[in-house]
Amino acid sequence: MRVTIERNPVKAGTFRVVLHTGARASFESFLKFAEDSSTVTRADALAVFDRAVKWVVTKAAEGREADLGPLGRSRLGMKGVFEERPREIEDSDVQLTINWVLPREMKAEVAKAGGDLARERVGSLPKRPELMQALARLDGAEPPPPLNRYVPGGLLRVVGCRLDYDVTRLDEGVFLVTADGSEARINTGLDVEPSRILFNMPADASGVYWLEVRRRHPKGTGTLMTGRLEEPLEPL
């Protein structure tokens, strides 16, 4: 583990330790772990998670919080701001919110595991983009297409964190990299946000690509950082 010591913005005169977690383990890597270490198939795991998500959403629609045992439980809330005390609350005035509460047992196991890891004190680290998954946008597709697949000329949505970049800089952006190292920058149909990017794959795309996002951190003058999707993109 790499950590830095920084001034504590919450309690003046003290310092805090900040953990740099590195690349996030993807959902796809969990599916492989489940297949390799148990009798659960990838399809089984996907089906269970699909049902779990729908269960949480269904219960939320009933105003109920959902308990998923060792994975934790949902916590519902509602937000809305009014200039005066309202006589009636319209649907458009409020929004249901959800957070996830991890079980005490999981927190204890994580704390125990952290005690066995070596800690290296480092300076402040620039943060690279993290790409979690890519999903082809196919109108009316049911079930949705597999992750990390694309259709030539079709829309592709990439989700993760720290994905936004300066679209005016040619060395920043979304890049498709082939096995031989040749690369092409995507510049069509872009919708760039910190947690997602939506773009059109080239109409002549074929074969396998590594998908990369490059951005500077801090923005503008920082180090150029690269994040790569853990699995290569393959055509549907």
PADO-853858 format. One record per residue (C-alpha): x, y, z. Coordinates in pm, whole numbers, plus 32768, in hexadecimal, padded with zeros to 4 digits. Each point is the difference from the previous one (the first is absolute). Layout:
// residues N
<r><x>X</x><y>Y</y><z>Z</z></r>
...
//
This chain:
// residues 236
<r><x>8000</x><y>8000</y><z>8000</z></r>
<r><x>8078</x><y>815D</y><z>7FAC</z></r>
<r><x>7F9E</x><y>8115</y><z>80EE</z></r>
<r><x>803D</x><y>8174</y><z>802D</z></r>
<r><x>7FED</x><y>80D5</y><z>813A</z></r>
<r><x>7F35</x><y>813E</y><z>7FD0</z></r>
<r><x>7F73</x><y>8115</y><z>80D8</z></r>
<r><x>7EAC</x><y>7FA7</y><z>8089</z></r>
<r><x>7EFB</x><y>80F5</y><z>7F73</z></r>
<r><x>7F02</x><y>7F8B</y><z>8103</z></r>
<r><x>80CC</x><y>8033</y><z>813E</z></r>
<r><x>80F8</x><y>811F</y><z>7FF5</z></r>
<r><x>815F</x><y>7FBE</y><z>807E</z></r>
<r><x>7FF6</x><y>7E8B</y><z>7FB6</z></r>
<r><x>8065</x><y>7F22</y><z>7EDD</z></r>
<r><x>7F56</x><y>7EDD</y><z>7F55</z></r>
<r><x>8075</x><y>7ED3</y><z>7F3A</z></r>
<r><x>7F79</x><y>7FDF</y><z>7E9B</z></r>
<r><x>8002</x><y>7EB0</y><z>7F4F</z></r>
<r><x>8044</x><y>7FED</y><z>7E89</z></r>
<r><x>7F3C</x><y>7ECE</y><z>7F95</z></r>
<r><x>8078</x><y>7FDF</y><z>7E9A</z></r>
<r><x>7F32</x><y>7F62</y><z>7EEB</z></r>
<r><x>7EAA</x><y>7F83</y><z>8069</z></r>
<r><x>7FAC</x><y>7E8F</y><z>7FDC</z></r>
<r><x>7EF0</x><y>7FE9</y><z>7EF7</z></r>
<r><x>7EB7</x><y>7F45</y><z>800C</z></r>
<r><x>8080</x><y>7F2E</y><z>7EDF</z></r>
<r><x>8129</x><y>7F8E</y><z>80D3</z></r>
<r><x>7F0D</x><y>7F9A</y><z>8116</z></r>
<r><x>7F3B</x><y>7F2B</y><z>7F09</z></r>
<r><x>8142</x><y>7F4F</y><z>7F9C</z></r>
<r><x>805A</x><y>7FD0</y><z>816E</z></r>
<r><x>7EAA</x><y>7F64</y><z>8044</z></r>
<r><x>8022</x><y>7F11</y><z>7EDA</z></r>
<r><x>8164</x><y>7F99</y><z>8052</z></r>
<r><x>7FD3</x><y>7FCE</y><z>8177</z></r>
<r><x>7EA3</x><y>7F66</y><z>8018</z></r>
<r><x>7EF6</x><y>7F43</y><z>7F41</z></r>
<r><x>7F4C</x><y>8147</y><z>7FB3</z></r>
<r><x>7FFF</x><y>8054</y><z>7E8E</z></r>
<r><x>801B</x><y>815C</y><z>7F6F</z></r>
<r><x>7E93</x><y>7FE9</y><z>7F95</z></r>
<r><x>7F9B</x><y>7F99</y><z>8162</z></r>
<r><x>80B6</x><y>8128</y><z>809D</z></r>
<r><x>7F70</x><y>80F6</y><z>7F05</z></r>
<r><x>7EA2</x><y>7F7B</y><z>803C</z></r>
<r><x>801F</x><y>8020</y><z>817A</z></r>
<r><x>8081</x><y>8166</y><z>7FEC</z></r>
<r><x>7EF3</x><y>805B</y><z>7F05</z></r>
<r><x>7EF3</x><y>7F7D</y><z>80ED</z></r>
<r><x>80A5</x><y>80AE</y><z>812A</z></r>
<r><x>8000</x><y>8151</y><z>7F50</z></r>
<r><x>7E95</x><y>7FD9</y><z>7F98</z></r>
<r><x>7FA5</x><y>7F98</y><z>8165</z></r>
<r><x>80A2</x><y>8136</y><z>8095</z></r>
<r><x>7F54</x><y>80E4</y><z>7F01</z></r>
<r><x>7EAF</x><y>7F54</y><z>8032</z></r>
<r><x>8011</x><y>8025</y><z>8179</z></r>
<r><x>806F</x><y>816B</y><z>7FDD</z></r>
<r><x>7ECC</x><y>8044</y><z>7F2C</z></r>
<r><x>7F37</x><y>7F80</y><z>812B</z></r>
<r><x>80BD</x><y>80E4</y><z>80EE</z></r>
<r><x>80B9</x><y>7ED9</y><z>809B</z></r>
<r><x>8172</x><y>7FC5</y><z>803A</z></r>
<r><x>8090</x><y>7EB5</y><z>7F8A</z></r>
<r><x>80EE</x><y>7F1D</y><z>80C1</z></r>
<r><x>80EB</x><y>7F29</y><z>7F2D</z></r>
<r><x>80AB</x><y>7F57</y><z>8126</z></r>
<r><x>817D</x><y>7FF0</y><z>7FDB</z></r>
<r><x>7FF9</x><y>8109</y><z>7EEC</z></r>
<r><x>7F5A</x><y>8103</y><z>80DF</z></r>
<r><x>7EB8</x><y>80BB</y><z>7FED</z></r>
<r><x>7F6A</x><y>812E</y><z>7F57</z></r>
<r><x>7FB0</x><y>8144</y><z>80B4</z></r>
<r><x>7EF7</x><y>80DD</y><z>7F64</z></r>
<r><x>7FDA</x><y>8175</y><z>801B</z></r>
<r><x>7F4A</x><y>8119</y><z>7F54</z></r>
<r><x>807B</x><y>8155</y><z>7F99</z></r>
<r><x>7F41</x><y>8138</y><z>7FA4</z></r>
<r><x>802C</x><y>8173</y><z>8044</z></r>
<r><x>7EDD</x><y>80F2</y><z>8035</z></r>
<r><x>7FFE</x><y>8177</y><z>8031</z></r>
<r><x>7ED5</x><y>7FDD</y><z>80E9</z></r>
<r><x>7F57</x><y>7EE3</y><z>80B9</z></r>
<r><x>7F37</x><y>7F57</y><z>7EEB</z></r>
<r><x>7E95</x><y>7FA4</y><z>802B</z></r>
<r><x>8025</x><y>7EE5</y><z>7F06</z></r>
<r><x>8130</x><y>7F4C</y><z>7F78</z></r>
<r><x>8000</x><y>7FB6</y><z>7E8D</z></r>
<r><x>80C7</x><y>7EE4</y><z>7F68</z></r>
<r><x>80D6</x><y>80FB</y><z>7F45</z></r>
<r><x>8062</x><y>80AE</y><z>8147</z></r>
<r><x>80B8</x><y>7EDC</y><z>809E</z></r>
<r><x>80EC</x><y>7EEA</y><z>7FA4</z></r>
<r><x>8033</x><y>7EAF</y><z>80A6</z></r>
<r><x>816E</x><y>7FB9</y><z>8051</z></r>
<r><x>80B6</x><y>7EC1</y><z>805D</z></r>
<r><x>8146</x><y>7FAF</y><z>80B2</z></r>
<r><x>809B</x><y>7EB4</y><z>8058</z></r>
<r><x>805B</x><y>7F99</y><z>8162</z></r>
<r><x>8111</x><y>7EFB</y><z>8020</z></r>
<r><x>7FDA</x><y>7EFB</y><z>8113</z></r>
<r><x>80D4</x><y>801A</y><z>8139</z></r>
<r><x>8097</x><y>7EA7</y><z>7FC1</z></r>
<r><x>8086</x><y>8066</y><z>7EAB</z></r>
<r><x>809B</x><y>813D</y><z>808E</z></r>
<r><x>80AA</x><y>7F34</y><z>8110</z></r>
<r><x>808F</x><y>7F08</y><z>7F02</z></r>
<r><x>8081</x><y>811B</y><z>7F25</z></r>
<r><x>80A4</x><y>80A9</y><z>812C</z></r>
<r><x>80A6</x><y>7EB6</y><z>805E</z></r>
<r><x>807F</x><y>7FC9</y><z>7E9C</z></r>
<r><x>808F</x><y>815F</y><z>7FF2</z></r>
<r><x>80DA</x><y>7FBB</y><z>812F</z></r>
<r><x>80C5</x><y>7EFB</y><z>7F3B</z></r>
<r><x>8057</x><y>80E7</y><z>7EDD</z></r>
<r><x>8145</x><y>80BE</y><z>7FE3</z></r>
<r><x>7FDB</x><y>817A</y><z>7FF7</z></r>
<r><x>80DD</x><y>80DE</y><z>7F2D</z></r>
<r><x>7FFE</x><y>8176</y><z>8042</z></r>
<r><x>8006</x><y>80C4</y><z>7EBB</z></r>
<r><x>7FCA</x><y>8164</y><z>7F8C</z></r>
<r><x>7EB8</x><y>8077</y><z>7F70</z></r>
<r><x>7FA9</x><y>7F27</y><z>7ED3</z></r>
<r><x>7F52</x><y>806D</y><z>7EC2</z></r>
<r><x>7EC0</x><y>7F3C</y><z>7FCC</z></r>
<r><x>7FCD</x><y>7F3D</y><z>7EC0</z></r>
<r><x>7EAF</x><y>7FBE</y><z>7F5C</z></r>
<r><x>7F52</x><y>7EBD</y><z>8064</z></r>
<r><x>7F37</x><y>7F47</y><z>7EF7</z></r>
<r><x>7F0E</x><y>7F02</y><z>8090</z></r>
<r><x>7F3B</x><y>7F7F</y><z>7ED7</z></r>
<r><x>7F84</x><y>804E</y><z>7EA3</z></r>
<r><x>7E9F</x><y>7FB9</y><z>7F8A</z></r>
<r><x>7F7E</x><y>8015</y><z>7E9D</z></r>
<r><x>7EC0</x><y>80CD</y><z>7FE0</z></r>
<r><x>7F0C</x><y>7F35</y><z>7F30</z></r>
<r><x>7E9B</x><y>8083</y><z>7FEC</z></r>
<r><x>7F08</x><y>7F00</y><z>8081</z></r>
<r><x>8109</x><y>7EF8</y><z>8049</z></r>
<r><x>7F7F</x><y>7F03</y><z>80FD</z></r>
<r><x>80C4</x><y>7F78</y><z>80AE</z></r>
<r><x>810E</x><y>810D</y><z>7FE4</z></r>
<r><x>813A</x><y>7FA1</y><z>7F3C</z></r>
<r><x>8130</x><y>7F72</y><z>80B8</z></r>
<r><x>80F4</x><y>80F3</y><z>809A</z></r>
<r><x>812C</x><y>8080</y><z>7F3F</z></r>
<r><x>7F6D</x><y>7FB6</y><z>7EAA</z></r>
<r><x>7FC4</x><y>80FA</y><z>7EEA</z></r>
<r><x>7F45</x><y>8030</y><z>7EBB</z></r>
<r><x>80BB</x><y>80BA</y><z>7EEA</z></r>
<r><x>7F6C</x><y>815C</y><z>7FEA</z></r>
<r><x>7F2A</x><y>7FC1</y><z>8135</z></r>
<r><x>7FF0</x><y>80B5</y><z>814B</z></r>
<r><x>80DE</x><y>7F8B</y><z>811C</z></r>
<r><x>7FDD</x><y>8071</y><z>816A</z></r>
<r><x>812E</x><y>7FEA</y><z>80E3</z></r>
<r><x>7FD1</x><y>8027</y><z>8178</z></r>
<r><x>8102</x><y>8038</y><z>810F</z></r>
<r><x>8094</x><y>812A</y><z>80B4</z></r>
<r><x>80E2</x><y>8124</y><z>7FA6</z></r>
<r><x>7FA2</x><y>7FD7</y><z>7E92</z></r>
<r><x>7FCF</x><y>816F</y><z>7FA5</z></r>
<r><x>8117</x><y>80A3</y><z>7F3B</z></r>
<r><x>8051</x><y>8137</y><z>7F34</z></r>
<r><x>7F63</x><y>7FBE</y><z>7EAA</z></r>
<r><x>80DB</x><y>8110</y><z>7F64</z></r>
<r><x>8144</x><y>7F47</y><z>804C</z></r>
<r><x>8057</x><y>7EFA</y><z>7EFD</z></r>
<r><x>80D1</x><y>7F34</y><z>80F4</z></r>
<r><x>7ED3</x><y>7FDD</y><z>80E9</z></r>
<r><x>7EC3</x><y>7F3F</y><z>7FB3</z></r>
<r><x>7F84</x><y>7EA5</y><z>7FA1</z></r>
<r><x>80EF</x><y>7F24</y><z>7F3B</z></r>
<r><x>7FDB</x><y>7EAD</y><z>7F58</z></r>
<r><x>8148</x><y>7F3F</y><z>8009</z></r>
<r><x>8042</x><y>7EC3</y><z>7F36</z></r>
<r><x>80DF</x><y>7EDE</y><z>8062</z></r>
<r><x>811D</x><y>8088</y><z>7F29</z></r>
<r><x>7FF5</x><y>814F</y><z>80B5</z></r>
<r><x>7F59</x><y>80D3</y><z>7EF4</z></r>
<r><x>7EF8</x><y>80E8</y><z>8089</z></r>
<r><x>7EE4</x><y>80E5</y><z>7F98</z></r>
<r><x>7F5F</x><y>811A</y><z>80C5</z></r>
<r><x>7E84</x><y>8002</y><z>8012</z></r>
<r><x>7F6A</x><y>8153</y><z>7FAF</z></r>
<r><x>7E99</x><y>7FB7</y><z>7F94</z></r>
<r><x>7EC1</x><y>7FFF</y><z>80CC</z></r>
<r><x>80AB</x><y>8053</y><z>814A</z></r>
<r><x>7F47</x><y>803B</y><z>8146</z></r>
<r><x>810E</x><y>8026</y><z>8108</z></r>
<r><x>7FB6</x><y>7FF9</y><z>8175</z></r>
<r><x>80D5</x><y>7F9D</y><z>812E</z></r>
<r><x>7F4A</x><y>7EB3</y><z>802B</z></r>
<r><x>7FAA</x><y>7FA9</y><z>7E97</z></r>
<r><x>8057</x><y>803A</y><z>7E94</z></r>
<r><x>7F13</x><y>7FC2</y><z>7EDD</z></r>
<r><x>808A</x><y>7FF0</y><z>7E9F</z></r>
<r><x>7FDB</x><y>7F5E</y><z>7EAB</z></r>
<r><x>80ED</x><y>7EEB</y><z>7F9D</z></r>
<r><x>8099</x><y>8039</y><z>7EA6</z></r>
<r><x>7F2B</x><y>7F6C</y><z>7EEA</z></r>
<r><x>812F</x><y>7F40</y><z>7F7D</z></r>
<r><x>8061</x><y>7F70</y><z>8155</z></r>
<r><x>8052</x><y>7E8E</y><z>7FFA</z></r>
<r><x>80BF</x><y>7F0E</y><z>80D7</z></r>
<r><x>8077</x><y>802F</y><z>8166</z></r>
<r><x>805E</x><y>814C</y><z>80A3</z></r>
<r><x>8080</x><y>8074</y><z>814E</z></r>
<r><x>7F35</x><y>812C</y><z>8072</z></r>
<r><x>80BF</x><y>8116</y><z>80B0</z></r>
<r><x>7FA4</x><y>8152</y><z>8096</z></r>
<r><x>8115</x><y>8101</y><z>802A</z></r>
<r><x>7FE5</x><y>813D</y><z>80CF</z></r>
<r><x>80D5</x><y>80E8</y><z>80D0</z></r>
<r><x>7FF4</x><y>8007</y><z>8179</z></r>
<r><x>7FEC</x><y>8106</y><z>8083</z></r>
<r><x>7F43</x><y>8085</y><z>7ED5</z></r>
<r><x>80B2</x><y>80E8</y><z>7F13</z></r>
<r><x>8167</x><y>7FED</y><z>807D</z></r>
<r><x>8018</x><y>7EAA</y><z>80A5</z></r>
<r><x>8099</x><y>7EB8</y><z>7F94</z></r>
<r><x>7F61</x><y>7F4F</y><z>7ED7</z></r>
<r><x>7F65</x><y>7EC2</y><z>8090</z></r>
<r><x>7F75</x><y>7ED1</y><z>7F4A</z></r>
<r><x>7EEE</x><y>7F12</y><z>806D</z></r>
<r><x>7FB9</x><y>7EC0</y><z>7F3F</z></r>
<r><x>7ED0</x><y>7F1E</y><z>7FFD</z></r>
<r><x>805F</x><y>7EB8</y><z>80A6</z></r>
<r><x>7F67</x><y>7F2E</y><z>7EE9</z></r>
<r><x>8037</x><y>8046</y><z>7E8C</z></r>
<r><x>7EE0</x><y>8072</y><z>7F25</z></r>
<r><x>7F83</x><y>7EF8</y><z>7F10</z></r>
<r><x>7EF7</x><y>8019</y><z>7EED</z></r>
<r><x>7EA4</x><y>7F76</y><z>8041</z></r>
//
